[in-house]
Amino acid sequence: MKKIALPALALAMAPFFSAPAAAWEGHVVECFDKVYVAPEYKYTKHLVKHAKTMLEHRGKGKHMQVVRVHYPAVYEESRTMVRPGHYVMKPAKCK
């Protein structure tokens, strides 16, 4: 009798344990893809050395020349983070 009672009790109790899982099943309303947005920076430049034009002697012996050489300005660029990288939800087709 004990051999039959335990399986019968297990079958009788099964709906009580599986009912909550079935009750939480829903339907898909909307789908999204997770998309990474890169960080945003603000760039500023600071003058390190002014531009200049100079006369220089180039060459040796008979081939000596005086040339006008232009040196462009030198800038140092610094960046400041405006907005860090983050993820956004982009609407997509459901798979």
DRENTORPA-53334 format. One record per atom (N, C-alpha, C): residue number from 1; residue in three letters; atom name; x, y, z. Coordinates in Angstrom, 2 decimals. Layout:
N
   n res atom       x       y       z
 NUM ALA   CA       X       Y       Z
...
***
This chain:
95
   n res atom       x       y       z
   1 MET    N    0.82   -1.20    0.00
   1 MET   CA    0.00    0.00    0.00
   1 MET    C    0.87    1.26    0.00
   2 LYS    N    1.98    1.21    0.75
   2 LYS   CA    2.87    2.38    0.81
   2 LYS    C    3.49    2.67   -0.56
   3 LYS    N    3.74    1.59   -1.34
   3 LYS   CA    4.35    1.77   -2.66
   3 LYS    C    3.42    2.51   -3.62
   4 ILE    N    2.14    2.39   -3.46
   4 ILE   CA    1.16    3.04   -4.33
   4 ILE    C    0.82    4.43   -3.79
   5 ALA    N    0.82    4.62   -2.50
   5 ALA   CA    0.40    5.88   -1.90
   5 ALA    C    1.36    7.02   -2.18
   6 LEU    N    2.65    6.77   -2.15
   6 LEU   CA    3.63    7.85   -2.39
   6 LEU    C    3.57    8.39   -3.82
   7 PRO    N    3.56    7.56   -4.85
   7 PRO   CA    3.44    8.10   -6.21
   7 PRO    C    2.10    8.80   -6.45
   8 ALA    N    1.04    8.28   -5.85
   8 ALA   CA   -0.27    8.91   -6.00
   8 ALA    C   -0.29   10.28   -5.33
   9 LEU    N    0.35   10.38   -4.16
   9 LEU   CA    0.44   11.67   -3.47
   9 LEU    C    1.27   12.66   -4.27
  10 ALA    N    2.36   12.18   -4.88
  10 ALA   CA    3.21   13.05   -5.70
  10 ALA    C    2.43   13.57   -6.91
  11 LEU    N    1.64   12.73   -7.56
  11 LEU   CA    0.85   13.17   -8.71
  11 LEU    C   -0.25   14.14   -8.29
  12 ALA    N   -0.79   13.94   -7.11
  12 ALA   CA   -1.86   14.83   -6.64
  12 ALA    C   -1.32   16.21   -6.27
  13 MET    N   -0.08   16.27   -5.80
  13 MET   CA    0.52   17.55   -5.38
  13 MET    C    1.18   18.30   -6.54
  14 ALA    N    1.43   17.67   -7.66
  14 ALA   CA    2.14   18.29   -8.80
  14 ALA    C    1.49   19.57   -9.30
  15 PRO    N    0.19   19.67   -9.45
  15 PRO   CA   -0.41   20.92   -9.93
  15 PRO    C   -0.16   22.11   -9.01
  16 PHE    N   -0.01   21.85   -7.71
  16 PHE   CA    0.22   22.96   -6.77
  16 PHE    C    1.62   23.55   -6.91
  17 PHE    N    2.58   22.73   -7.31
  17 PHE   CA    3.97   23.22   -7.45
  17 PHE    C    4.22   23.82   -8.84
  18 SER    N    3.52   23.37   -9.86
  18 SER   CA    3.77   23.87  -11.21
  18 SER    C    2.85   25.03  -11.58
  19 ALA    N    1.80   25.26  -10.82
  19 ALA   CA    0.84   26.32  -11.15
  19 ALA    C    1.47   27.72  -11.10
  20 PRO    N    2.29   28.07  -10.10
  20 PRO   CA    2.87   29.41  -10.10
  20 PRO    C    3.75   29.68  -11.31
  21 ALA    N    4.48   28.68  -11.78
  21 ALA   CA    5.33   28.88  -12.95
  21 ALA    C    4.48   29.16  -14.18
  22 ALA    N    3.40   28.46  -14.33
  22 ALA   CA    2.52   28.66  -15.48
  22 ALA    C    1.80   29.99  -15.38
  23 ALA    N    1.54   30.47  -14.19
  23 ALA   CA    0.81   31.72  -14.01
  23 ALA    C    1.66   32.92  -14.42
  24 TRP    N    3.00   32.81  -14.37
  24 TRP   CA    3.87   33.95  -14.68
  24 TRP    C    4.27   34.02  -16.14
  25 GLU    N    3.84   33.08  -16.94
  25 GLU   CA    4.18   33.13  -18.36
  25 GLU    C    3.38   34.25  -19.02
  26 GLY    N    4.07   35.11  -19.76
  26 GLY   CA    3.41   36.22  -20.43
  26 GLY    C    3.69   36.17  -21.92
  27 HIS    N    3.33   37.22  -22.61
  27 HIS   CA    3.61   37.30  -24.04
  27 HIS    C    4.56   38.47  -24.29
  28 VAL    N    5.30   38.40  -25.37
  28 VAL   CA    6.29   39.42  -25.72
  28 VAL    C    5.57   40.65  -26.23
  29 VAL    N    5.86   41.80  -25.63
  29 VAL   CA    5.23   43.05  -26.03
  29 VAL    C    6.13   43.83  -26.97
  30 GLU    N    7.41   43.94  -26.61
  30 GLU   CA    8.34   44.74  -27.39
  30 GLU    C    9.74   44.18  -27.22
  31 CYS    N   10.62   44.33  -28.23
  31 CYS   CA   11.99   43.83  -28.17
  31 CYS    C   12.98   44.97  -28.37
  32 PHE    N   14.14   44.85  -27.74
  32 PHE   CA   15.18   45.88  -27.82
  32 PHE    C   16.54   45.22  -28.02
  33 ASP    N   17.44   45.95  -28.68
  33 ASP   CA   18.84   45.56  -28.77
  33 ASP    C   19.63   46.46  -27.84
  34 LYS    N   20.67   45.92  -27.23
  34 LYS   CA   21.53   46.70  -26.34
  34 LYS    C   22.66   47.28  -27.20
  35 VAL    N   22.74   48.61  -27.30
  35 VAL   CA   23.71   49.29  -28.16
  35 VAL    C   24.61   50.17  -27.29
  36 TYR    N   25.94   50.06  -27.51
  36 TYR   CA   26.90   50.85  -26.75
  36 TYR    C   27.12   52.21  -27.43
  37 VAL    N   27.05   53.28  -26.65
  37 VAL   CA   27.31   54.62  -27.14
  37 VAL    C   28.67   55.04  -26.58
  38 ALA    N   29.57   55.42  -27.44
  38 ALA   CA   30.94   55.77  -27.04
  38 ALA    C   30.94   57.03  -26.17
  39 PRO    N   31.97   57.20  -25.35
  39 PRO   CA   32.04   58.42  -24.53
  39 PRO    C   32.20   59.67  -25.39
  40 GLU    N   31.74   60.79  -24.88
  40 GLU   CA   31.81   62.06  -25.60
  40 GLU    C   32.84   62.95  -24.91
  41 TYR    N   33.73   63.55  -25.69
  41 TYR   CA   34.80   64.39  -25.15
  41 TYR    C   34.71   65.81  -25.68
  42 LYS    N   35.24   66.75  -24.90
  42 LYS   CA   35.37   68.14  -25.34
  42 LYS    C   36.86   68.39  -25.48
  43 TYR    N   37.28   68.88  -26.65
  43 TYR   CA   38.69   69.11  -26.92
  43 TYR    C   39.01   70.59  -26.85
  44 THR    N   40.15   70.91  -26.24
  44 THR   CA   40.64   72.29  -26.22
  44 THR    C   42.12   72.25  -26.56
  45 LYS    N   42.61   73.31  -27.18
  45 LYS   CA   44.03   73.35  -27.50
  45 LYS    C   44.67   74.60  -26.89
  46 HIS    N   45.89   74.41  -26.42
  46 HIS   CA   46.65   75.48  -25.78
  46 HIS    C   47.93   75.72  -26.57
  47 LEU    N   48.22   76.99  -26.82
  47 LEU   CA   49.42   77.35  -27.57
  47 LEU    C   50.67   77.07  -26.75
  48 VAL    N   51.60   76.33  -27.33
  48 VAL   CA   52.86   76.02  -26.67
  48 VAL    C   53.97   76.90  -27.24
  49 LYS    N   53.99   77.04  -28.58
  49 LYS   CA   55.04   77.82  -29.23
  49 LYS    C   54.44   78.55  -30.43
  50 HIS    N   54.71   79.84  -30.55
  50 HIS   CA   54.19   80.65  -31.65
  50 HIS    C   54.83   80.25  -32.98
  51 ALA    N   54.13   80.55  -34.08
  51 ALA   CA   54.68   80.33  -35.42
  51 ALA    C   55.79   81.34  -35.66
  52 LYS    N   56.78   80.94  -36.46
  52 LYS   CA   57.86   81.88  -36.77
  52 LYS    C   58.45   81.58  -38.14
  53 THR    N   59.01   82.61  -38.75
  53 THR   CA   59.70   82.49  -40.02
  53 THR    C   61.12   82.99  -39.81
  54 MET    N   62.09   82.18  -40.25
  54 MET   CA   63.50   82.52  -40.00
  54 MET    C   64.31   82.37  -41.28
  55 LEU    N   65.43   83.07  -41.35
  55 LEU   CA   66.39   82.90  -42.42
  55 LEU    C   67.46   81.94  -41.91
  56 GLU    N   67.77   80.91  -42.69
  56 GLU   CA   68.77   79.92  -42.28
  56 GLU    C   69.77   79.73  -43.41
  57 HIS    N   71.00   79.41  -43.02
  57 HIS   CA   72.06   79.08  -43.98
  57 HIS    C   72.07   77.57  -44.14
  58 ARG    N   71.97   77.11  -45.39
  58 ARG   CA   71.98   75.67  -45.66
  58 ARG    C   72.99   75.35  -46.73
  59 GLY    N   73.58   74.20  -46.62
  59 GLY   CA   74.57   73.76  -47.60
  59 GLY    C   75.98   73.97  -47.08
  60 LYS    N   76.98   73.59  -47.92
  60 LYS   CA   78.39   73.72  -47.55
  60 LYS    C   79.18   74.27  -48.74
  61 GLY    N   80.19   75.02  -48.43
  61 GLY   CA   81.11   75.52  -49.45
  61 GLY    C   80.42   76.37  -50.49
  62 LYS    N   80.60   76.00  -51.78
  62 LYS   CA   80.02   76.76  -52.89
  62 LYS    C   78.50   76.64  -52.93
  63 HIS    N   77.96   75.61  -52.36
  63 HIS   CA   76.52   75.35  -52.45
  63 HIS    C   75.74   75.96  -51.29
  64 MET    N   76.33   76.90  -50.61
  64 MET   CA   75.68   77.56  -49.47
  64 MET    C   74.54   78.45  -49.96
  65 GLN    N   73.39   78.34  -49.28
  65 GLN   CA   72.25   79.18  -49.63
  65 GLN    C   71.63   79.72  -48.35
  66 VAL    N   70.98   80.86  -48.50
  66 VAL   CA   70.18   81.42  -47.41
  66 VAL    C   68.73   81.15  -47.79
  67 VAL    N   67.99   80.46  -46.90
  67 VAL   CA   66.61   80.10  -47.19
  67 VAL    C   65.71   80.64  -46.08
  68 ARG    N   64.49   80.98  -46.49
  68 ARG   CA   63.49   81.43  -45.52
  68 ARG    C   62.65   80.19  -45.15
  69 VAL    N   62.62   79.86  -43.87
  69 VAL   CA   61.93   78.66  -43.39
  69 VAL    C   60.82   79.09  -42.45
  70 HIS    N   59.63   78.51  -42.65
  70 HIS   CA   58.50   78.81  -41.78
  70 HIS    C   58.26   77.62  -40.85
  71 TYR    N   58.19   77.89  -39.56
  71 TYR   CA   57.87   76.88  -38.56
  71 TYR    C   56.46   77.16  -38.04
  72 PRO    N   55.53   76.23  -38.19
  72 PRO   CA   54.16   76.47  -37.74
  72 PRO    C   54.05   76.49  -36.22
  73 ALA    N   52.96   77.01  -35.74
  73 ALA   CA   52.71   77.06  -34.29
  73 ALA    C   52.54   75.64  -33.75
  74 VAL    N   52.88   75.48  -32.48
  74 VAL   CA   52.76   74.18  -31.82
  74 VAL    C   51.68   74.31  -30.75
  75 TYR    N   50.70   73.42  -30.80
  75 TYR   CA   49.60   73.42  -29.84
  75 TYR    C   49.59   72.11  -29.07
  76 GLU    N   49.13   72.19  -27.83
  76 GLU   CA   48.92   71.00  -27.02
  76 GLU    C   47.41   70.83  -26.88
  77 GLU    N   46.93   69.63  -27.19
  77 GLU   CA   45.50   69.38  -27.13
  77 GLU    C   45.16   68.61  -25.86
  78 SER    N   44.13   69.04  -25.18
  78 SER   CA   43.67   68.31  -23.99
  78 SER    C   42.20   67.98  -24.18
  79 ARG    N   41.79   66.88  -23.57
  79 ARG   CA   40.39   66.50  -23.71
  79 ARG    C   39.77   66.26  -22.33
  80 THR    N   38.51   66.61  -22.26
  80 THR   CA   37.74   66.46  -21.03
  80 THR    C   36.50   65.63  -21.35
  81 MET    N   36.22   64.64  -20.53
  81 MET   CA   35.06   63.79  -20.78
  81 MET    C   33.79   64.55  -20.43
  82 VAL    N   32.88   64.65  -21.40
  82 VAL   CA   31.60   65.32  -21.19
  82 VAL    C   30.57   64.30  -20.72
  83 ARG    N   30.53   63.14  -21.37
  83 ARG   CA   29.56   62.10  -21.05
  83 ARG    C   30.25   60.74  -21.18
  84 PRO    N   30.23   59.91  -20.15
  84 PRO   CA   30.89   58.60  -20.24
  84 PRO    C   30.13   57.65  -21.18
  85 GLY    N   30.80   56.60  -21.60
  85 GLY   CA   30.16   55.60  -22.45
  85 GLY    C   29.04   54.90  -21.70
  86 HIS    N   28.00   54.52  -22.43
  86 HIS   CA   26.85   53.88  -21.79
  86 HIS    C   26.09   53.05  -22.83
  87 TYR    N   25.17   52.26  -22.35
  87 TYR   CA   24.33   51.45  -23.22
  87 TYR    C   22.94   52.05  -23.32
  88 VAL    N   22.34   51.93  -24.51
  88 VAL   CA   20.96   52.37  -24.72
  88 VAL    C   20.17   51.20  -25.30
  89 MET    N   18.86   51.25  -25.11
  89 MET   CA   17.98   50.23  -25.68
  89 MET    C   17.41   50.75  -27.00
  90 LYS    N   17.72   50.04  -28.08
  90 LYS   CA   17.25   50.44  -29.40
  90 LYS    C   16.15   49.47  -29.82
  91 PRO    N   14.96   49.99  -30.19
  91 PRO   CA   13.88   49.09  -30.62
  91 PRO    C   14.33   48.21  -31.78
  92 ALA    N   13.96   46.93  -31.74
  92 ALA   CA   14.37   45.97  -32.77
  92 ALA    C   13.25   44.97  -33.01
  93 LYS    N   13.38   44.23  -34.11
  93 LYS   CA   12.41   43.16  -34.38
  93 LYS    C   12.64   42.03  -33.40
  94 CYS    N   11.58   41.42  -32.95
  94 CYS   CA   11.66   40.28  -32.04
  94 CYS    C   12.10   39.05  -32.81
  95 LYS    N   12.96   38.27  -32.22
  95 LYS   CA   13.48   37.06  -32.88
  95 LYS    C   12.74   35.84  -32.42
***
